[in-house]
Amino acid sequence: MVIAAELQFNQLAGFSRLFLDYVNGLPELETLYDFRPDQKGYDYAIRRGQASGINRSGLVSTITKQYAVNSELLPKNLLEKLGLPNSCCVTSGHQLCLIGGPSFFVYKIASAIQLAEKLSKMY
């Protein structure tokens, strides 16, 4: 059984006031970032990424080589999509932190998956 619910970041413990002000669109912070996490911001980020001249065939080739030892794990259908000029990819980095703890890691993974699903439906 899969139970899915969308929670707002301010409903979860451990996020800084700065982060919460960013996701809530506090105008005083607009000079600190390129785009907001909303429809207009996603449009901008996707257009900017597509115009950046990413070597998509090189990216797909590199990922394919990284899976050479375990080629049965290679997500071929996703790699084909990544090679298309109009595709985008949601990524997340993780910085080790003492204050956020393990739950922060889980929040980041869940948020990246949720954003990817949302963007897939939107575009």
Backbone as XML, in Angstrom:
<?xml version="1.0"?>
<chain id="A" units="angstrom">
  <residue number="1" name="MET">
    <atom name="N" x="0.840" y="-1.165" z="0.000"/>
    <atom name="CA" x="0.000" y="0.000" z="0.000"/>
    <atom name="C" x="0.891" y="1.235" z="0.000"/>
  </residue>
  <residue number="2" name="VAL">
    <atom name="N" x="0.585" y="2.185" z="-0.881"/>
    <atom name="CA" x="1.323" y="3.428" z="-0.952"/>
    <atom name="C" x="0.436" y="4.552" z="-0.440"/>
  </residue>
  <residue number="3" name="ILE">
    <atom name="N" x="0.942" y="5.285" z="0.521"/>
    <atom name="CA" x="0.224" y="6.431" z="1.044"/>
    <atom name="C" x="1.061" y="7.659" z="0.725"/>
  </residue>
  <residue number="4" name="ALA">
    <atom name="N" x="0.480" y="8.594" z="0.017"/>
    <atom name="CA" x="1.213" y="9.799" z="-0.376"/>
    <atom name="C" x="0.497" y="11.023" z="0.164"/>
  </residue>
  <residue number="5" name="ALA">
    <atom name="N" x="1.277" y="11.942" z="0.685"/>
    <atom name="CA" x="0.724" y="13.196" z="1.183"/>
    <atom name="C" x="1.722" y="14.302" z="0.881"/>
  </residue>
  <residue number="6" name="GLU">
    <atom name="N" x="1.216" y="15.468" z="0.592"/>
    <atom name="CA" x="2.096" y="16.602" z="0.342"/>
    <atom name="C" x="2.130" y="17.466" z="1.593"/>
  </residue>
  <residue number="7" name="LEU">
    <atom name="N" x="3.317" y="17.627" z="2.142"/>
    <atom name="CA" x="3.506" y="18.449" z="3.323"/>
    <atom name="C" x="4.258" y="19.709" z="2.936"/>
  </residue>
  <residue number="8" name="GLN">
    <atom name="N" x="3.944" y="20.801" z="3.575"/>
    <atom name="CA" x="4.696" y="22.036" z="3.389"/>
    <atom name="C" x="5.938" y="21.960" z="4.269"/>
  </residue>
  <residue number="9" name="PHE">
    <atom name="N" x="7.020" y="22.592" z="3.831"/>
    <atom name="CA" x="8.262" y="22.534" z="4.601"/>
    <atom name="C" x="8.082" y="23.085" z="6.014"/>
  </residue>
  <residue number="10" name="ASN">
    <atom name="N" x="7.227" y="24.093" z="6.184"/>
    <atom name="CA" x="7.055" y="24.656" z="7.527"/>
    <atom name="C" x="6.294" y="23.710" z="8.459"/>
  </residue>
  <residue number="11" name="GLN">
    <atom name="N" x="5.774" y="22.601" z="7.937"/>
    <atom name="CA" x="5.130" y="21.594" z="8.769"/>
    <atom name="C" x="6.139" y="20.577" z="9.308"/>
  </residue>
  <residue number="12" name="LEU">
    <atom name="N" x="7.372" y="20.665" z="8.839"/>
    <atom name="CA" x="8.406" y="19.709" z="9.212"/>
    <atom name="C" x="9.452" y="20.388" z="10.075"/>
  </residue>
  <residue number="13" name="ALA">
    <atom name="N" x="10.030" y="19.647" z="10.957"/>
    <atom name="CA" x="11.050" y="20.200" z="11.861"/>
    <atom name="C" x="12.409" y="20.267" z="11.178"/>
  </residue>
  <residue number="14" name="GLY">
    <atom name="N" x="13.224" y="21.211" z="11.623"/>
    <atom name="CA" x="14.629" y="21.211" z="11.243"/>
    <atom name="C" x="15.037" y="22.157" z="10.133"/>
  </residue>
  <residue number="15" name="PHE">
    <atom name="N" x="14.120" y="22.896" z="9.514"/>
    <atom name="CA" x="14.500" y="23.792" z="8.430"/>
    <atom name="C" x="14.762" y="25.188" z="8.972"/>
  </residue>
  <residue number="16" name="SER">
    <atom name="N" x="15.776" y="25.840" z="8.423"/>
    <atom name="CA" x="16.146" y="27.173" z="8.884"/>
    <atom name="C" x="15.103" y="28.204" z="8.450"/>
  </residue>
  <residue number="17" name="ARG">
    <atom name="N" x="15.078" y="29.302" z="9.153"/>
    <atom name="CA" x="14.176" y="30.411" z="8.807"/>
    <atom name="C" x="14.495" y="30.913" z="7.402"/>
  </residue>
  <residue number="18" name="LEU">
    <atom name="N" x="15.795" y="30.997" z="7.038"/>
    <atom name="CA" x="16.193" y="31.459" z="5.706"/>
    <atom name="C" x="15.600" y="30.566" z="4.623"/>
  </residue>
  <residue number="19" name="PHE">
    <atom name="N" x="15.702" y="29.258" z="4.793"/>
    <atom name="CA" x="15.146" y="28.326" z="3.817"/>
    <atom name="C" x="13.628" y="28.485" z="3.722"/>
  </residue>
  <residue number="20" name="LEU">
    <atom name="N" x="12.959" y="28.554" z="4.855"/>
    <atom name="CA" x="11.501" y="28.703" z="4.850"/>
    <atom name="C" x="11.086" y="30.028" z="4.222"/>
  </residue>
  <residue number="21" name="ASP">
    <atom name="N" x="11.843" y="31.096" z="4.470"/>
    <atom name="CA" x="11.541" y="32.384" z="3.838"/>
    <atom name="C" x="11.711" y="32.292" z="2.321"/>
  </residue>
  <residue number="22" name="TYR">
    <atom name="N" x="12.721" y="31.551" z="1.861"/>
    <atom name="CA" x="12.925" y="31.356" z="0.410"/>
    <atom name="C" x="11.745" y="30.624" z="-0.213"/>
  </residue>
  <residue number="23" name="VAL">
    <atom name="N" x="11.367" y="29.476" z="0.326"/>
    <atom name="CA" x="10.286" y="28.703" z="-0.289"/>
    <atom name="C" x="8.941" y="29.426" z="-0.185"/>
  </residue>
  <residue number="24" name="ASN">
    <atom name="N" x="8.815" y="30.320" z="0.791"/>
    <atom name="CA" x="7.578" y="31.085" z="0.925"/>
    <atom name="C" x="7.610" y="32.399" z="0.150"/>
  </residue>
  <residue number="25" name="GLY">
    <atom name="N" x="8.718" y="32.696" z="-0.549"/>
    <atom name="CA" x="8.789" y="33.841" z="-1.440"/>
    <atom name="C" x="8.958" y="35.191" z="-0.764"/>
  </residue>
  <residue number="26" name="LEU">
    <atom name="N" x="9.690" y="35.263" z="0.334"/>
    <atom name="CA" x="9.919" y="36.536" z="1.002"/>
    <atom name="C" x="10.638" y="37.492" z="0.042"/>
  </residue>
  <residue number="27" name="PRO">
    <atom name="N" x="10.025" y="38.627" z="-0.297"/>
    <atom name="CA" x="10.601" y="39.550" z="-1.294"/>
    <atom name="C" x="12.013" y="40.028" z="-0.964"/>
  </residue>
  <residue number="28" name="GLU">
    <atom name="N" x="12.342" y="40.179" z="0.296"/>
    <atom name="CA" x="13.675" y="40.660" z="0.677"/>
    <atom name="C" x="14.802" y="39.722" z="0.251"/>
  </residue>
  <residue number="29" name="LEU">
    <atom name="N" x="14.476" y="38.491" z="-0.094"/>
    <atom name="CA" x="15.501" y="37.516" z="-0.468"/>
    <atom name="C" x="15.691" y="37.386" z="-1.980"/>
  </residue>
  <residue number="30" name="GLU">
    <atom name="N" x="14.916" y="38.095" z="-2.776"/>
    <atom name="CA" x="14.929" y="37.901" z="-4.235"/>
    <atom name="C" x="16.292" y="38.119" z="-4.874"/>
  </residue>
  <residue number="31" name="THR">
    <atom name="N" x="17.144" y="38.926" z="-4.281"/>
    <atom name="CA" x="18.474" y="39.158" z="-4.858"/>
    <atom name="C" x="19.428" y="37.999" z="-4.600"/>
  </residue>
  <residue number="32" name="LEU">
    <atom name="N" x="19.030" y="37.037" z="-3.802"/>
    <atom name="CA" x="19.915" y="35.938" z="-3.417"/>
    <atom name="C" x="19.784" y="34.694" z="-4.301"/>
  </residue>
  <residue number="33" name="TYR">
    <atom name="N" x="18.812" y="34.660" z="-5.198"/>
    <atom name="CA" x="18.605" y="33.456" z="-6.015"/>
    <atom name="C" x="18.153" y="33.830" z="-7.420"/>
  </residue>
  <residue number="34" name="ASP">
    <atom name="N" x="18.311" y="32.879" z="-8.332"/>
    <atom name="CA" x="17.948" y="33.102" z="-9.735"/>
    <atom name="C" x="16.467" y="32.900" z="-10.008"/>
  </residue>
  <residue number="35" name="PHE">
    <atom name="N" x="15.848" y="31.963" z="-9.333"/>
    <atom name="CA" x="14.440" y="31.673" z="-9.596"/>
    <atom name="C" x="13.798" y="31.064" z="-8.363"/>
  </residue>
  <residue number="36" name="ARG">
    <atom name="N" x="12.491" y="31.203" z="-8.321"/>
    <atom name="CA" x="11.703" y="30.649" z="-7.213"/>
    <atom name="C" x="11.217" y="29.243" z="-7.557"/>
  </residue>
  <residue number="37" name="PRO">
    <atom name="N" x="10.896" y="28.443" z="-6.543"/>
    <atom name="CA" x="10.358" y="27.103" z="-6.806"/>
    <atom name="C" x="8.865" y="27.172" z="-7.102"/>
  </residue>
  <residue number="38" name="ASP">
    <atom name="N" x="8.523" y="27.746" z="-8.262"/>
    <atom name="CA" x="7.137" y="27.847" z="-8.704"/>
    <atom name="C" x="7.109" y="27.704" z="-10.225"/>
  </residue>
  <residue number="39" name="GLN">
    <atom name="N" x="5.937" y="27.758" z="-10.826"/>
    <atom name="CA" x="5.787" y="27.543" z="-12.274"/>
    <atom name="C" x="6.698" y="28.468" z="-13.085"/>
  </residue>
  <residue number="40" name="LYS">
    <atom name="N" x="6.684" y="29.738" z="-12.780"/>
    <atom name="CA" x="7.517" y="30.702" z="-13.512"/>
    <atom name="C" x="9.000" y="30.371" z="-13.344"/>
  </residue>
  <residue number="41" name="GLY">
    <atom name="N" x="9.400" y="30.026" z="-12.130"/>
    <atom name="CA" x="10.790" y="29.676" z="-11.868"/>
    <atom name="C" x="11.218" y="28.401" z="-12.580"/>
  </residue>
  <residue number="42" name="TYR">
    <atom name="N" x="10.338" y="27.398" z="-12.595"/>
    <atom name="CA" x="10.657" y="26.150" z="-13.292"/>
    <atom name="C" x="10.801" y="26.404" z="-14.788"/>
  </residue>
  <residue number="43" name="ASP">
    <atom name="N" x="9.894" y="27.197" z="-15.358"/>
    <atom name="CA" x="9.989" y="27.538" z="-16.786"/>
    <atom name="C" x="11.349" y="28.166" z="-17.091"/>
  </residue>
  <residue number="44" name="TYR">
    <atom name="N" x="11.730" y="29.124" z="-16.264"/>
    <atom name="CA" x="13.011" y="29.814" z="-16.450"/>
    <atom name="C" x="14.184" y="28.839" z="-16.340"/>
  </residue>
  <residue number="45" name="ALA">
    <atom name="N" x="14.195" y="28.032" z="-15.301"/>
    <atom name="CA" x="15.308" y="27.106" z="-15.077"/>
    <atom name="C" x="15.428" y="26.084" z="-16.201"/>
  </residue>
  <residue number="46" name="ILE">
    <atom name="N" x="14.309" y="25.581" z="-16.666"/>
    <atom name="CA" x="14.333" y="24.593" z="-17.751"/>
    <atom name="C" x="14.832" y="25.236" z="-19.041"/>
  </residue>
  <residue number="47" name="ARG">
    <atom name="N" x="14.326" y="26.416" z="-19.380"/>
    <atom name="CA" x="14.783" y="27.109" z="-20.598"/>
    <atom name="C" x="16.279" y="27.411" z="-20.515"/>
  </residue>
  <residue number="48" name="ARG">
    <atom name="N" x="16.728" y="27.871" z="-19.361"/>
    <atom name="CA" x="18.151" y="28.186" z="-19.181"/>
    <atom name="C" x="18.998" y="26.928" z="-19.327"/>
  </residue>
  <residue number="49" name="GLY">
    <atom name="N" x="18.544" y="25.834" z="-18.737"/>
    <atom name="CA" x="19.288" y="24.588" z="-18.848"/>
    <atom name="C" x="19.348" y="24.058" z="-20.271"/>
  </residue>
  <residue number="50" name="GLN">
    <atom name="N" x="18.235" y="24.166" z="-20.985"/>
    <atom name="CA" x="18.195" y="23.683" z="-22.363"/>
    <atom name="C" x="19.056" y="24.547" z="-23.287"/>
  </residue>
  <residue number="51" name="ALA">
    <atom name="N" x="19.206" y="25.824" z="-22.952"/>
    <atom name="CA" x="19.997" y="26.734" z="-23.786"/>
    <atom name="C" x="21.485" y="26.714" z="-23.433"/>
  </residue>
  <residue number="52" name="SER">
    <atom name="N" x="21.861" y="25.976" z="-22.410"/>
    <atom name="CA" x="23.239" y="26.027" z="-21.925"/>
    <atom name="C" x="24.221" y="25.238" z="-22.782"/>
  </residue>
  <residue number="53" name="GLY">
    <atom name="N" x="23.727" y="24.489" z="-23.737"/>
    <atom name="CA" x="24.627" y="23.746" z="-24.617"/>
    <atom name="C" x="25.228" y="22.502" z="-23.972"/>
  </residue>
  <residue number="54" name="ILE">
    <atom name="N" x="24.468" y="21.850" z="-23.130"/>
    <atom name="CA" x="24.936" y="20.622" z="-22.483"/>
    <atom name="C" x="25.221" y="19.566" z="-23.547"/>
  </residue>
  <residue number="55" name="ASN">
    <atom name="N" x="26.334" y="18.892" z="-23.412"/>
    <atom name="CA" x="26.689" y="17.803" z="-24.323"/>
    <atom name="C" x="25.906" y="16.567" z="-23.877"/>
  </residue>
  <residue number="56" name="ARG">
    <atom name="N" x="24.675" y="16.467" z="-24.345"/>
    <atom name="CA" x="23.795" y="15.392" z="-23.887"/>
    <atom name="C" x="24.290" y="14.015" z="-24.307"/>
  </residue>
  <residue number="57" name="SER">
    <atom name="N" x="24.818" y="13.896" z="-25.512"/>
    <atom name="CA" x="25.309" y="12.580" z="-25.934"/>
    <atom name="C" x="26.505" y="12.161" z="-25.078"/>
  </residue>
  <residue number="58" name="GLY">
    <atom name="N" x="27.352" y="13.116" z="-24.716"/>
    <atom name="CA" x="28.478" y="12.817" z="-23.828"/>
    <atom name="C" x="28.012" y="12.432" z="-22.435"/>
  </residue>
  <residue number="59" name="LEU">
    <atom name="N" x="26.984" y="13.101" z="-21.952"/>
    <atom name="CA" x="26.421" y="12.780" z="-20.639"/>
    <atom name="C" x="25.859" y="11.361" z="-20.629"/>
  </residue>
  <residue number="60" name="VAL">
    <atom name="N" x="25.069" y="11.037" z="-21.647"/>
    <atom name="CA" x="24.477" y="9.699" z="-21.739"/>
    <atom name="C" x="25.579" y="8.646" z="-21.871"/>
  </residue>
  <residue number="61" name="SER">
    <atom name="N" x="26.590" y="8.933" z="-22.667"/>
    <atom name="CA" x="27.705" y="7.998" z="-22.844"/>
    <atom name="C" x="28.450" y="7.764" z="-21.528"/>
  </residue>
  <residue number="62" name="THR">
    <atom name="N" x="28.689" y="8.819" z="-20.777"/>
    <atom name="CA" x="29.396" y="8.703" z="-19.500"/>
    <atom name="C" x="28.595" y="7.879" z="-18.502"/>
  </residue>
  <residue number="63" name="ILE">
    <atom name="N" x="27.301" y="8.140" z="-18.410"/>
    <atom name="CA" x="26.463" y="7.376" z="-17.482"/>
    <atom name="C" x="26.420" y="5.910" z="-17.897"/>
  </residue>
  <residue number="64" name="THR">
    <atom name="N" x="26.326" y="5.654" z="-19.191"/>
    <atom name="CA" x="26.322" y="4.276" z="-19.694"/>
    <atom name="C" x="27.618" y="3.563" z="-19.299"/>
  </residue>
  <residue number="65" name="LYS">
    <atom name="N" x="28.757" y="4.238" z="-19.421"/>
    <atom name="CA" x="30.040" y="3.643" z="-19.036"/>
    <atom name="C" x="30.091" y="3.362" z="-17.530"/>
  </residue>
  <residue number="66" name="GLN">
    <atom name="N" x="29.496" y="4.260" z="-16.736"/>
    <atom name="CA" x="29.497" y="4.055" z="-15.286"/>
    <atom name="C" x="28.708" y="2.816" z="-14.885"/>
  </residue>
  <residue number="67" name="TYR">
    <atom name="N" x="27.743" y="2.436" z="-15.700"/>
    <atom name="CA" x="26.935" y="1.247" z="-15.426"/>
    <atom name="C" x="27.502" y="-0.006" z="-16.096"/>
  </residue>
  <residue number="68" name="ALA">
    <atom name="N" x="28.675" y="0.078" z="-16.699"/>
    <atom name="CA" x="29.226" y="-1.041" z="-17.475"/>
    <atom name="C" x="29.306" y="-2.335" z="-16.665"/>
  </residue>
  <residue number="69" name="VAL">
    <atom name="N" x="29.656" y="-2.251" z="-15.402"/>
    <atom name="CA" x="29.797" y="-3.446" z="-14.566"/>
    <atom name="C" x="28.432" y="-4.054" z="-14.245"/>
  </residue>
  <residue number="70" name="ASN">
    <atom name="N" x="27.432" y="-3.219" z="-14.069"/>
    <atom name="CA" x="26.082" y="-3.680" z="-13.734"/>
    <atom name="C" x="25.086" y="-3.176" z="-14.776"/>
  </residue>
  <residue number="71" name="SER">
    <atom name="N" x="25.282" y="-3.551" z="-16.010"/>
    <atom name="CA" x="24.460" y="-3.012" z="-17.098"/>
    <atom name="C" x="22.974" y="-3.352" z="-16.960"/>
  </residue>
  <residue number="72" name="GLU">
    <atom name="N" x="22.646" y="-4.410" z="-16.201"/>
    <atom name="CA" x="21.228" y="-4.749" z="-16.013"/>
    <atom name="C" x="20.516" y="-3.687" z="-15.177"/>
  </residue>
  <residue number="73" name="LEU">
    <atom name="N" x="21.271" y="-2.857" z="-14.454"/>
    <atom name="CA" x="20.684" y="-1.782" z="-13.649"/>
    <atom name="C" x="20.531" y="-0.478" z="-14.434"/>
  </residue>
  <residue number="74" name="LEU">
    <atom name="N" x="21.051" y="-0.458" z="-15.648"/>
    <atom name="CA" x="21.025" y="0.757" z="-16.466"/>
    <atom name="C" x="19.592" y="1.143" z="-16.836"/>
  </residue>
  <residue number="75" name="PRO">
    <atom name="N" x="19.152" y="2.339" z="-16.452"/>
    <atom name="CA" x="17.791" y="2.786" z="-16.796"/>
    <atom name="C" x="17.755" y="3.309" z="-18.239"/>
  </residue>
  <residue number="76" name="LYS">
    <atom name="N" x="17.766" y="2.396" z="-19.206"/>
    <atom name="CA" x="17.907" y="2.761" z="-20.619"/>
    <atom name="C" x="16.826" y="3.718" z="-21.098"/>
  </residue>
  <residue number="77" name="ASN">
    <atom name="N" x="15.581" y="3.488" z="-20.702"/>
    <atom name="CA" x="14.508" y="4.375" z="-21.172"/>
    <atom name="C" x="14.704" y="5.797" z="-20.644"/>
  </residue>
  <residue number="78" name="LEU">
    <atom name="N" x="15.205" y="5.930" z="-19.427"/>
    <atom name="CA" x="15.449" y="7.262" z="-18.867"/>
    <atom name="C" x="16.658" y="7.923" z="-19.526"/>
  </residue>
  <residue number="79" name="LEU">
    <atom name="N" x="17.662" y="7.136" z="-19.846"/>
    <atom name="CA" x="18.831" y="7.698" z="-20.526"/>
    <atom name="C" x="18.476" y="8.188" z="-21.925"/>
  </residue>
  <residue number="80" name="GLU">
    <atom name="N" x="17.607" y="7.459" z="-22.606"/>
    <atom name="CA" x="17.164" y="7.917" z="-23.924"/>
    <atom name="C" x="16.467" y="9.265" z="-23.807"/>
  </residue>
  <residue number="81" name="LYS">
    <atom name="N" x="15.633" y="9.423" z="-22.788"/>
    <atom name="CA" x="14.941" y="10.695" z="-22.565"/>
    <atom name="C" x="15.933" y="11.800" z="-22.204"/>
  </residue>
  <residue number="82" name="LEU">
    <atom name="N" x="16.924" y="11.483" z="-21.393"/>
    <atom name="CA" x="17.927" y="12.472" z="-21.006"/>
    <atom name="C" x="18.700" y="12.983" z="-22.225"/>
  </residue>
  <residue number="83" name="GLY">
    <atom name="N" x="18.827" y="12.160" z="-23.227"/>
    <atom name="CA" x="19.531" y="12.557" z="-24.439"/>
    <atom name="C" x="18.749" y="13.496" z="-25.337"/>
  </residue>
  <residue number="84" name="LEU">
    <atom name="N" x="17.459" y="13.641" z="-25.082"/>
    <atom name="CA" x="16.636" y="14.534" z="-25.913"/>
    <atom name="C" x="16.904" y="15.994" z="-25.551"/>
  </residue>
  <residue number="85" name="PRO">
    <atom name="N" x="16.928" y="16.873" z="-26.558"/>
    <atom name="CA" x="17.261" y="18.281" z="-26.291"/>
    <atom name="C" x="16.229" y="19.020" z="-25.429"/>
  </residue>
  <residue number="86" name="ASN">
    <atom name="N" x="15.010" y="18.526" z="-25.363"/>
    <atom name="CA" x="13.980" y="19.228" z="-24.586"/>
    <atom name="C" x="13.740" y="18.597" z="-23.208"/>
  </residue>
  <residue number="87" name="SER">
    <atom name="N" x="14.641" y="17.726" z="-22.781"/>
    <atom name="CA" x="14.457" y="17.076" z="-21.481"/>
    <atom name="C" x="15.108" y="17.904" z="-20.372"/>
  </residue>
  <residue number="88" name="CYS">
    <atom name="N" x="14.697" y="17.600" z="-19.167"/>
    <atom name="CA" x="15.359" y="18.200" z="-18.007"/>
    <atom name="C" x="15.504" y="17.112" z="-16.955"/>
  </residue>
  <residue number="89" name="CYS">
    <atom name="N" x="16.355" y="17.365" z="-15.996"/>
    <atom name="CA" x="16.661" y="16.376" z="-14.977"/>
    <atom name="C" x="16.672" y="17.064" z="-13.623"/>
  </residue>
  <residue number="90" name="VAL">
    <atom name="N" x="15.985" y="16.499" z="-12.670"/>
    <atom name="CA" x="15.994" y="17.025" z="-11.304"/>
    <atom name="C" x="17.112" y="16.327" z="-10.552"/>
  </residue>
  <residue number="91" name="THR">
    <atom name="N" x="18.013" y="17.109" z="-10.001"/>
    <atom name="CA" x="19.119" y="16.548" z="-9.230"/>
    <atom name="C" x="19.156" y="17.191" z="-7.852"/>
  </residue>
  <residue number="92" name="SER">
    <atom name="N" x="19.837" y="16.554" z="-6.958"/>
    <atom name="CA" x="19.978" y="17.094" z="-5.613"/>
    <atom name="C" x="21.345" y="16.707" z="-5.093"/>
  </residue>
  <residue number="93" name="GLY">
    <atom name="N" x="21.989" y="17.640" z="-4.433"/>
    <atom name="CA" x="23.253" y="17.343" z="-3.780"/>
    <atom name="C" x="22.988" y="17.172" z="-2.301"/>
  </residue>
  <residue number="94" name="HIS">
    <atom name="N" x="23.904" y="16.550" z="-1.620"/>
    <atom name="CA" x="23.724" y="16.399" z="-0.175"/>
    <atom name="C" x="25.006" y="16.823" z="0.518"/>
  </residue>
  <residue number="95" name="GLN">
    <atom name="N" x="24.870" y="17.793" z="1.378"/>
    <atom name="CA" x="25.986" y="18.221" z="2.195"/>
    <atom name="C" x="25.788" y="17.586" z="3.571"/>
  </residue>
  <residue number="96" name="LEU">
    <atom name="N" x="26.831" y="16.984" z="4.067"/>
    <atom name="CA" x="26.737" y="16.397" z="5.398"/>
    <atom name="C" x="26.487" y="17.504" z="6.409"/>
  </residue>
  <residue number="97" name="CYS">
    <atom name="N" x="25.565" y="17.267" z="7.290"/>
    <atom name="CA" x="25.273" y="18.282" z="8.302"/>
    <atom name="C" x="24.906" y="17.598" z="9.612"/>
  </residue>
  <residue number="98" name="LEU">
    <atom name="N" x="25.314" y="18.210" z="10.686"/>
    <atom name="CA" x="25.036" y="17.645" z="11.998"/>
    <atom name="C" x="23.659" y="18.041" z="12.505"/>
  </residue>
  <residue number="99" name="ILE">
    <atom name="N" x="23.219" y="19.255" z="12.178"/>
    <atom name="CA" x="21.988" y="19.758" z="12.763"/>
    <atom name="C" x="20.749" y="19.151" z="12.102"/>
  </residue>
  <residue number="100" name="GLY">
    <atom name="N" x="20.768" y="18.974" z="10.791"/>
    <atom name="CA" x="19.591" y="18.435" z="10.099"/>
    <atom name="C" x="19.366" y="16.960" z="10.377"/>
  </residue>
  <residue number="101" name="GLY">
    <atom name="N" x="20.427" y="16.234" z="10.589"/>
    <atom name="CA" x="20.317" y="14.824" z="10.899"/>
    <atom name="C" x="19.823" y="13.985" z="9.730"/>
  </residue>
  <residue number="102" name="PRO">
    <atom name="N" x="19.557" y="12.714" z="9.982"/>
    <atom name="CA" x="19.130" y="11.797" z="8.920"/>
    <atom name="C" x="17.814" y="12.199" z="8.267"/>
  </residue>
  <residue number="103" name="SER">
    <atom name="N" x="16.928" y="12.839" z="8.999"/>
    <atom name="CA" x="15.639" y="13.205" z="8.406"/>
    <atom name="C" x="15.819" y="14.206" z="7.264"/>
  </residue>
  <residue number="104" name="PHE">
    <atom name="N" x="16.822" y="15.070" z="7.370"/>
    <atom name="CA" x="17.089" y="16.038" z="6.303"/>
    <atom name="C" x="17.382" y="15.325" z="4.995"/>
  </residue>
  <residue number="105" name="PHE">
    <atom name="N" x="18.158" y="14.253" z="5.048"/>
    <atom name="CA" x="18.496" y="13.453" z="3.872"/>
    <atom name="C" x="17.229" y="12.873" z="3.240"/>
  </residue>
  <residue number="106" name="VAL">
    <atom name="N" x="16.338" y="12.344" z="4.061"/>
    <atom name="CA" x="15.082" y="11.761" z="3.575"/>
    <atom name="C" x="14.206" y="12.836" z="2.947"/>
  </residue>
  <residue number="107" name="TYR">
    <atom name="N" x="14.124" y="14.024" z="3.577"/>
    <atom name="CA" x="13.333" y="15.130" z="3.021"/>
    <atom name="C" x="13.835" y="15.508" z="1.636"/>
  </residue>
  <residue number="108" name="LYS">
    <atom name="N" x="15.165" y="15.565" z="1.471"/>
    <atom name="CA" x="15.730" y="15.954" z="0.174"/>
    <atom name="C" x="15.385" y="14.926" z="-0.905"/>
  </residue>
  <residue number="109" name="ILE">
    <atom name="N" x="15.494" y="13.654" z="-0.577"/>
    <atom name="CA" x="15.161" y="12.609" z="-1.547"/>
    <atom name="C" x="13.682" y="12.689" z="-1.924"/>
  </residue>
  <residue number="110" name="ALA">
    <atom name="N" x="12.818" y="12.772" z="-0.921"/>
    <atom name="CA" x="11.377" y="12.836" z="-1.177"/>
    <atom name="C" x="11.017" y="14.077" z="-1.979"/>
  </residue>
  <residue number="111" name="SER">
    <atom name="N" x="11.656" y="15.201" z="-1.681"/>
    <atom name="CA" x="11.372" y="16.440" z="-2.408"/>
    <atom name="C" x="11.811" y="16.351" z="-3.867"/>
  </residue>
  <residue number="112" name="ALA">
    <atom name="N" x="12.974" y="15.753" z="-4.117"/>
    <atom name="CA" x="13.456" y="15.613" z="-5.491"/>
    <atom name="C" x="12.531" y="14.703" z="-6.304"/>
  </residue>
  <residue number="113" name="ILE">
    <atom name="N" x="12.087" y="13.611" z="-5.700"/>
    <atom name="CA" x="11.166" y="12.699" z="-6.384"/>
    <atom name="C" x="9.839" y="13.400" z="-6.665"/>
  </residue>
  <residue number="114" name="GLN">
    <atom name="N" x="9.328" y="14.107" z="-5.667"/>
    <atom name="CA" x="8.056" y="14.812" z="-5.833"/>
    <atom name="C" x="8.162" y="15.883" z="-6.919"/>
  </residue>
  <residue number="115" name="LEU">
    <atom name="N" x="9.267" y="16.634" z="-6.938"/>
    <atom name="CA" x="9.438" y="17.668" z="-7.957"/>
    <atom name="C" x="9.533" y="17.051" z="-9.351"/>
  </residue>
  <residue number="116" name="ALA">
    <atom name="N" x="10.255" y="15.952" z="-9.482"/>
    <atom name="CA" x="10.366" y="15.289" z="-10.784"/>
    <atom name="C" x="8.994" y="14.830" z="-11.281"/>
  </residue>
  <residue number="117" name="GLU">
    <atom name="N" x="8.189" y="14.272" z="-10.388"/>
    <atom name="CA" x="6.840" y="13.837" z="-10.776"/>
    <atom name="C" x="5.981" y="15.035" z="-11.159"/>
  </residue>
  <residue number="118" name="LYS">
    <atom name="N" x="6.080" y="16.113" z="-10.405"/>
    <atom name="CA" x="5.304" y="17.324" z="-10.680"/>
    <atom name="C" x="5.675" y="17.916" z="-12.033"/>
  </residue>
  <residue number="119" name="LEU">
    <atom name="N" x="6.980" y="18.010" z="-12.308"/>
    <atom name="CA" x="7.433" y="18.568" z="-13.578"/>
    <atom name="C" x="7.051" y="17.664" z="-14.749"/>
  </residue>
  <residue number="120" name="SER">
    <atom name="N" x="7.081" y="16.354" z="-14.547"/>
    <atom name="CA" x="6.675" y="15.420" z="-15.608"/>
    <atom name="C" x="5.213" y="15.667" z="-16.004"/>
  </residue>
  <residue number="121" name="LYS">
    <atom name="N" x="4.388" y="15.929" z="-15.015"/>
    <atom name="CA" x="2.968" y="16.210" z="-15.304"/>
    <atom name="C" x="2.787" y="17.578" z="-15.947"/>
  </residue>
  <residue number="122" name="MET">
    <atom name="N" x="3.562" y="18.569" z="-15.489"/>
    <atom name="CA" x="3.446" y="19.933" z="-16.005"/>
    <atom name="C" x="3.946" y="20.057" z="-17.438"/>
  </residue>
  <residue number="123" name="TYR">
    <atom name="N" x="4.977" y="19.301" z="-17.797"/>
    <atom name="CA" x="5.595" y="19.439" z="-19.105"/>
    <atom name="C" x="5.418" y="18.175" z="-19.921"/>
  </residue>
</chain>
